[in-house]
């Protein structure tokens, strides 16, 4: 499964000394990922390859109680692509190319 979507960058403050940044997959896309997933990793993660701008990396997307999956954004990707704290990039929206590796 290979898809493209736009999503808003948001910050989750895990602790006082560390913040995590994510992009939520649209609900319809999250449902499609859930339906095609045959192998469950820790925390329900699904392995993916993601591209934003010129940055491509492998990670996992993780299900949320809302039904959406979220894509974590590595610091190196945020720095390279100009995604700054508080999700300010192109009005907070990024274009993501996503390939699901677990199926």
C-alpha positions as CSV (number, residue, x, y, z in Angstrom):
1,X,0.0,0.0,0.0
2,X,1.5,3.3,-1.1
3,X,-0.4,6.6,-0.4
4,X,0.0,10.3,-0.2
5,X,-1.7,12.7,2.2
6,X,-1.5,16.1,3.8
7,X,-1.5,16.3,7.6
8,X,-1.0,18.8,10.3
9,X,2.1,18.5,12.5
10,X,1.4,18.4,16.2
11,X,3.5,18.2,19.3
12,X,3.0,15.8,22.2
13,X,4.9,16.7,25.4
14,X,5.8,13.3,26.8
15,X,7.9,14.8,29.7
16,X,9.2,18.2,30.6
17,X,12.5,17.4,28.8
18,X,11.3,15.7,25.6
19,X,8.7,16.5,23.0
20,X,7.5,14.2,20.2
21,X,6.1,15.5,16.9
22,X,3.6,13.6,14.8
23,X,1.4,13.8,11.8
24,X,-2.0,12.0,12.0
25,X,-3.1,9.9,9.0
26,X,-6.6,10.7,7.8
27,X,-9.2,8.4,9.4
28,X,-10.1,6.7,6.0
29,X,-6.4,6.0,5.4
30,X,-6.0,4.7,9.0
31,X,-8.9,2.3,8.5
32,X,-7.3,1.0,5.3
33,X,-4.0,0.5,7.1
34,X,-5.8,-1.4,9.9
35,X,-7.7,-3.6,7.4
36,X,-4.5,-4.6,5.5
37,X,-2.4,-5.2,8.6
38,X,-1.7,-8.9,9.3
39,X,1.2,-8.5,11.6
40,X,1.0,-6.5,14.9
41,X,4.1,-5.0,16.4
42,X,4.5,-3.5,19.8
43,X,1.8,-0.9,20.7
44,X,0.0,-2.0,17.5
45,X,2.6,-0.3,15.3
46,X,2.7,-0.9,11.5
47,X,6.1,-0.5,9.8
48,X,6.2,2.1,7.1
49,X,8.6,4.1,4.9
50,X,7.8,7.8,4.9
51,X,8.9,10.7,2.8
52,X,8.5,14.4,3.5
53,X,10.3,16.7,1.1
54,X,13.7,15.2,0.4
55,X,13.7,13.1,3.6
56,X,12.9,9.4,3.5
57,X,13.0,7.2,6.6
58,X,11.6,3.9,8.0
59,X,9.5,4.0,11.2
60,X,6.2,2.7,12.4
61,X,2.7,4.4,12.6
62,X,0.8,3.8,15.8
63,X,-3.0,3.6,16.4
64,X,-4.7,6.1,18.7
65,X,-7.9,5.8,20.6
66,X,-9.5,8.2,18.0
67,X,-9.0,5.5,15.3
68,X,-6.3,7.4,13.5
69,X,-2.7,6.2,13.2
70,X,0.1,8.7,13.8
71,X,3.5,9.1,12.1
72,X,6.3,10.1,14.4
73,X,8.7,12.8,12.9
74,X,12.3,12.3,13.7
75,X,14.4,15.3,14.8
76,X,16.7,14.9,11.8
77,X,13.7,15.0,9.4
78,X,12.2,18.0,11.2
79,X,15.6,19.9,11.0
80,X,16.2,19.0,7.4
81,X,12.7,19.9,6.2
82,X,12.3,23.1,8.3
83,X,9.6,21.7,10.6
84,X,10.1,23.8,13.6
85,X,8.8,23.6,17.2
86,X,5.0,23.9,17.4
87,X,4.6,22.5,14.0
88,X,5.0,25.7,12.0
89,X,5.7,24.7,8.4
90,X,3.6,25.5,5.4
91,X,0.9,26.7,7.8
92,X,1.5,23.5,9.9
93,X,0.7,21.1,7.0
94,X,3.1,18.7,5.5
95,X,2.8,16.4,2.4
96,X,3.6,12.8,3.3
97,X,4.3,9.9,1.0
98,X,3.8,6.7,2.9
99,X,4.5,3.1,2.0
100,X,3.2,0.4,4.3
101,X,5.8,-2.3,4.8
102,X,3.8,-4.6,7.1
103,X,0.9,-6.2,5.3
